[in-house]
């Protein structure tokens, strides 16, 4: 059996960023193994450990090694998505077939990276980690800020998907799934973790289910889960 083309670093437990990359690898038909790291600074197995920091000085997952390109390393989920699509999708299906298509895809990709990602991440932190970290309950105004901004961003995503439906598309950026869809999907699927109600966003829910139930998405999730248990 030949060695996989890539190594994808994830972490144990659920997380929204490694699945972005695993789903694109599946859709591109590229082979990969997943290494799930632990939280903490264990030298060999920790995301803050010295071995992983040699690959990603930021100490976060995902990180990707391209063994067919002299073990080239890419970290940050958006950069990984762009790299894979640019290098291994010459048809432009997932990144765009023209300058204009690529601009549309990249504007929604970067919007996810700068919008729902950090804002929903802060909402998650409020509910699950703030008191443990600081030894005190957060002020209600903190929730008002994070939840209010998350609602604004989901309202924008809902409208975009509604507008796309009028154009005959079920996807975020173009007439087909792109790296923009794969960037948003893992965050939307765990919105409940931040106690965020998706009921007001039915189009977002239908879109998320479409991505979720795709066979290649399921294959990626299975591979990530197997790595978590290893």
C-alpha positions as CSV (number, residue, x, y, z in Angstrom):
1,X,0.0,0.0,0.0
2,X,1.5,3.4,-1.0
3,X,2.0,6.1,1.5
4,X,-0.6,8.9,1.7
5,X,0.1,12.1,-0.2
6,X,-0.5,14.3,2.8
7,X,-0.5,14.4,6.6
8,X,-3.2,16.5,8.2
9,X,-2.9,17.5,11.8
10,X,-6.0,17.7,13.9
11,X,-6.7,17.6,17.6
12,X,-8.6,15.2,19.8
13,X,-12.2,16.2,20.3
14,X,-14.5,18.2,18.1
15,X,-13.2,21.2,16.3
16,X,-14.4,23.3,13.3
17,X,-11.2,23.9,11.3
18,X,-9.5,20.6,10.5
19,X,-12.7,19.3,8.8
20,X,-12.5,22.1,6.3
21,X,-9.3,20.6,4.9
22,X,-10.3,17.0,5.2
23,X,-13.4,17.5,3.2
24,X,-11.5,19.3,0.4
25,X,-8.9,16.5,0.3
26,X,-11.7,14.0,-0.1
27,X,-13.3,16.0,-2.9
28,X,-10.0,16.3,-4.7
29,X,-9.4,12.6,-4.4
30,X,-6.2,13.1,-2.5
31,X,-4.9,10.6,0.0
32,X,-4.0,11.7,3.5
33,X,-3.5,10.5,7.1
34,X,-4.7,12.4,10.1
35,X,-2.7,12.8,13.2
36,X,-4.8,14.0,16.2
37,X,-2.8,16.0,18.7
38,X,-3.6,16.6,22.4
39,X,-4.2,20.1,23.9
40,X,-1.2,21.1,25.9
41,X,2.5,21.3,25.5
42,X,3.5,17.6,25.5
43,X,6.7,17.5,23.5
44,X,5.6,14.8,21.1
45,X,1.8,14.9,21.2
46,X,0.7,18.4,22.1
47,X,-0.4,21.3,19.9
48,X,1.9,23.5,21.9
49,X,4.7,20.9,22.0
50,X,8.1,21.5,20.5
51,X,7.7,19.0,17.7
52,X,4.5,20.5,16.4
53,X,5.7,24.0,16.8
54,X,8.4,23.2,14.3
55,X,5.6,22.8,11.8
56,X,3.3,25.5,13.0
57,X,4.8,28.2,15.3
58,X,1.3,29.3,16.2
59,X,0.5,26.0,17.8
60,X,-2.9,25.5,16.3
61,X,-4.5,23.0,14.0
62,X,-4.9,22.3,11.2
63,X,-1.5,22.0,9.6
64,X,-0.8,20.1,6.4
65,X,2.3,18.4,5.0
66,X,2.4,17.8,1.3
67,X,4.7,14.9,0.9
68,X,4.7,15.1,-2.9
69,X,6.0,18.6,-2.8
70,X,9.2,18.2,-0.7
71,X,7.2,18.0,2.5
72,X,5.9,21.5,2.1
73,X,4.0,22.7,5.2
74,X,1.0,24.9,5.2
75,X,-0.9,26.0,8.3
76,X,-4.1,28.1,8.9
77,X,-7.2,26.5,7.5
78,X,-7.8,29.2,4.9
79,X,-4.3,29.0,3.5
80,X,-4.6,25.2,3.3
81,X,-7.8,25.4,1.4
82,X,-6.3,27.9,-1.0
83,X,-3.1,25.9,-1.5
84,X,-4.9,22.6,-2.2
85,X,-7.4,24.2,-4.6
86,X,-4.7,26.2,-6.4
87,X,-2.3,23.4,-6.8
88,X,-4.5,20.3,-7.2
89,X,-7.7,21.6,-8.8
90,X,-6.5,22.9,-12.2
91,X,-10.2,22.9,-13.4
92,X,-11.0,25.6,-10.9
93,X,-14.1,23.8,-9.6
94,X,-13.4,24.6,-5.9
95,X,-11.6,27.9,-6.3
96,X,-13.0,29.5,-9.4
97,X,-12.6,29.2,-13.1
98,X,-12.1,32.9,-13.8
99,X,-10.6,35.9,-11.9
100,X,-14.2,37.0,-11.1
101,X,-15.2,33.6,-9.7
102,X,-12.1,33.4,-7.6
103,X,-12.7,36.8,-6.2
104,X,-16.2,35.8,-5.2
105,X,-15.0,32.6,-3.6
106,X,-12.2,34.3,-1.8
107,X,-14.3,37.1,-0.5
108,X,-16.6,34.6,1.2
109,X,-13.7,32.5,2.4
110,X,-12.0,35.5,4.0
111,X,-15.4,36.6,5.4
112,X,-15.7,33.3,7.2
113,X,-12.1,33.5,8.5
114,X,-12.6,37.0,9.9
115,X,-16.3,36.8,10.8
116,X,-18.2,33.7,11.9
117,X,-15.0,31.9,12.9
118,X,-13.6,34.3,15.5
119,X,-17.0,35.7,16.6
120,X,-18.6,32.2,17.1
121,X,-15.3,31.1,18.7
122,X,-15.7,33.9,21.3
123,X,-19.3,32.8,21.9
124,X,-18.1,29.3,22.6
125,X,-15.4,30.7,24.9
126,X,-18.0,32.7,26.8
127,X,-20.2,29.6,27.5
128,X,-17.5,27.0,28.2
129,X,-14.1,28.5,29.1
130,X,-14.4,32.1,30.4
131,X,-15.2,31.2,34.1
132,X,-12.7,28.4,34.2
133,X,-9.9,30.7,32.8
134,X,-10.6,33.9,34.8
135,X,-12.3,32.5,37.9
136,X,-15.3,34.7,37.5
137,X,-18.5,34.8,35.5
138,X,-18.4,37.1,32.4
139,X,-20.5,40.2,32.4
140,X,-23.8,40.0,30.5
141,X,-22.6,42.7,28.1
142,X,-20.0,40.2,26.8
143,X,-22.7,37.8,25.7
144,X,-24.7,40.7,24.2
145,X,-21.7,41.6,22.1
146,X,-20.7,38.1,20.9
147,X,-24.3,36.8,20.4
148,X,-25.5,40.0,18.7
149,X,-22.6,40.0,16.2
150,X,-23.1,36.3,15.5
151,X,-26.7,36.9,14.7
152,X,-25.7,39.7,12.3
153,X,-23.3,37.4,10.5
154,X,-25.8,34.5,10.3
155,X,-28.4,36.9,8.9
156,X,-25.9,37.9,6.2
157,X,-25.2,34.2,5.4
158,X,-28.9,33.4,5.3
159,X,-29.6,36.3,2.9
160,X,-26.7,35.2,0.7
161,X,-28.0,31.7,0.4
162,X,-31.5,33.0,-0.3
163,X,-30.1,35.2,-3.1
164,X,-28.1,32.2,-4.4
165,X,-31.3,30.1,-4.5
166,X,-32.9,32.8,-6.7
167,X,-30.0,32.3,-9.1
168,X,-30.5,28.6,-9.0
169,X,-27.7,27.6,-6.7
170,X,-27.7,25.9,-3.3
171,X,-24.2,27.1,-2.3
172,X,-22.6,30.1,-0.8
173,X,-20.4,31.5,-3.5
174,X,-21.0,29.9,-6.9
175,X,-23.2,27.4,-8.7
176,X,-21.4,24.5,-7.0
177,X,-19.6,23.8,-3.7
178,X,-16.4,25.6,-3.3
179,X,-13.8,26.2,-0.5
180,X,-16.1,28.9,0.8
181,X,-18.8,26.3,1.6
182,X,-16.2,24.0,3.2
183,X,-15.0,26.9,5.3
184,X,-18.4,27.8,6.7
185,X,-19.9,24.3,7.1
186,X,-17.9,23.0,10.1
187,X,-18.7,26.2,12.1
188,X,-22.4,26.1,11.3
189,X,-22.7,22.4,12.2
190,X,-21.4,23.1,15.8
191,X,-23.4,26.3,16.4
192,X,-25.2,24.5,19.2
193,X,-21.9,24.3,21.1
194,X,-22.1,28.1,21.6
195,X,-25.8,27.8,22.5
196,X,-26.7,29.6,19.3
197,X,-30.1,28.9,17.9
198,X,-30.2,28.3,14.1
199,X,-34.0,28.2,13.9
200,X,-34.2,31.8,12.4
201,X,-31.9,30.6,9.6
202,X,-33.7,27.8,7.7
203,X,-31.8,28.3,4.5
204,X,-28.5,28.0,6.3
205,X,-29.8,24.8,8.0
206,X,-30.8,23.2,4.7
207,X,-27.4,24.2,3.1
208,X,-25.5,22.8,6.1
209,X,-27.4,19.5,5.8
210,X,-26.6,19.3,2.1
211,X,-22.9,19.5,2.8
212,X,-23.1,17.3,5.9
213,X,-24.8,14.4,4.1
214,X,-22.5,14.3,1.1
215,X,-20.6,11.0,1.0
216,X,-17.2,12.7,0.8
217,X,-18.0,14.8,3.9
218,X,-19.0,11.7,5.8
219,X,-15.7,10.0,4.7
220,X,-13.7,13.0,6.0
221,X,-15.6,13.0,9.4
222,X,-15.1,9.3,9.8
223,X,-11.3,9.7,9.2
224,X,-11.1,12.5,11.7
225,X,-13.0,10.5,14.3
226,X,-10.8,7.4,13.8
227,X,-7.7,9.6,14.4
228,X,-9.3,10.9,17.6
229,X,-9.6,7.4,18.9
230,X,-6.2,6.2,17.9
